[in-house]
Amino acid sequence: MRNHPSYWAFVVHRVSGLGLVLFLPFHFYVLSLALEEARLNSFLQWTDAPLVKLAETGLVILLAAHMGGGLRLLVLEFLPWHDWQKTLMAIGGAVAFAFGILFLVRAI
């Protein structure tokens, strides 16, 4: 059962959701920095670090994977299941990863 593609799609969707939940407080903190221009500028300079760019890439991959998982759930809910949909799950994972790599390349 754990080798089934649907199980791994579930795991990726759950882990990406948890990752996004952990990111959310930091996002709100950074938004609060916009109230003071000097603190925001200091933070924005810090975001030019390569490790931060790599973390942003991970965030983009999490967002794309979670969106793909949500779309998968909508398809399962409203459309009949076909075996070729396993291939679509794999393609969706590859697309999510590709979006992250594209973001990384553009950020460098």
Contacts in CASP RR format, 6 or more apart in sequence:
PFRMAT RR
TARGET T0000
AUTHOR 0000-0000-0000
METHOD contacts of the structure
MODEL  1
MRNHPSYWAFVVHRVSGLGLVLFLPFHFYVLSLALEEARLNSFLQWTDAP
LVKLAETGLVILLAAHMGGGLRLLVLEFLPWHDWQKTLMAIGGAVAFAFG
ILFLVRAI
1 7 0 8 1.000
5 86 0 8 1.000
5 89 0 8 1.000
5 90 0 8 1.000
6 86 0 8 1.000
6 89 0 8 1.000
9 69 0 8 1.000
9 72 0 8 1.000
9 89 0 8 1.000
12 65 0 8 1.000
12 69 0 8 1.000
12 93 0 8 1.000
13 65 0 8 1.000
13 66 0 8 1.000
13 68 0 8 1.000
13 69 0 8 1.000
13 70 0 8 1.000
13 72 0 8 1.000
13 73 0 8 1.000
16 62 0 8 1.000
16 63 0 8 1.000
16 65 0 8 1.000
16 66 0 8 1.000
16 69 0 8 1.000
17 62 0 8 1.000
17 66 0 8 1.000
19 62 0 8 1.000
20 59 0 8 1.000
20 62 0 8 1.000
20 63 0 8 1.000
20 66 0 8 1.000
23 59 0 8 1.000
23 62 0 8 1.000
30 43 0 8 1.000
33 39 0 8 1.000
33 40 0 8 1.000
33 43 0 8 1.000
34 40 0 8 1.000
46 52 0 8 1.000
47 53 0 8 1.000
47 56 0 8 1.000
50 108 0 8 1.000
53 104 0 8 1.000
53 107 0 8 1.000
53 108 0 8 1.000
54 104 0 8 1.000
56 103 0 8 1.000
56 107 0 8 1.000
57 100 0 8 1.000
57 101 0 8 1.000
57 103 0 8 1.000
57 104 0 8 1.000
57 107 0 8 1.000
58 100 0 8 1.000
60 99 0 8 1.000
60 100 0 8 1.000
60 103 0 8 1.000
61 96 0 8 1.000
61 97 0 8 1.000
61 99 0 8 1.000
61 100 0 8 1.000
64 93 0 8 1.000
64 95 0 8 1.000
64 96 0 8 1.000
64 97 0 8 1.000
64 99 0 8 1.000
64 100 0 8 1.000
65 93 0 8 1.000
65 96 0 8 1.000
67 96 0 8 1.000
68 92 0 8 1.000
68 93 0 8 1.000
68 96 0 8 1.000
72 89 0 8 1.000
75 85 0 8 1.000
END
